[in-house]
Amino acid sequence: MVDKVDKHKEKLMRCVADEVTKMFEKVLDYSEVAVPNHDQYKKLRSKVLRLGNDCIRNIGKEIGNRYIVKYDPPAETVIEVKA
């Protein structure tokens, strides 16, 4: 059974993976415009994707092996509706 701490680590790793993925997707968008040669862009794209995915894996290993993570959810938000 997965305990709460493991779920908190998983949540953090998903968050990191999402942010790193967004970053390298944006880099690839800009690169596609900056590199007019399609073959050169394909080589650059594969290298960026490999580095980005390696980064996500390495951060995940670091968090998994060396950190105790506790998620602190945001406070409740109360919305008042006036009729």
Phi, psi and omega in degrees: 000137180277127179275175184300320182298318178296322177294324178293320176298315180299319179297315178297316181296323176296318179297313178299313181299318179297316181292317179295319179297316177300319181296311183286337172293319177294318177301318179292323176300313180293322181294324181299324178284321185283334183250098185288336181279120186298319180295319178295320178298318180299320178294315179298316181301314182296323179291318179296316179297317179298313180297318180296316179291323175298319178301313179299315180297316182294318177296319178300317178296316180299312179297314183298323186267334192236358186233148169253123187244134175232120180282132178246096184295154178296154178295158178296145175250126179257125179248124180259128180249124178259133181268000000 
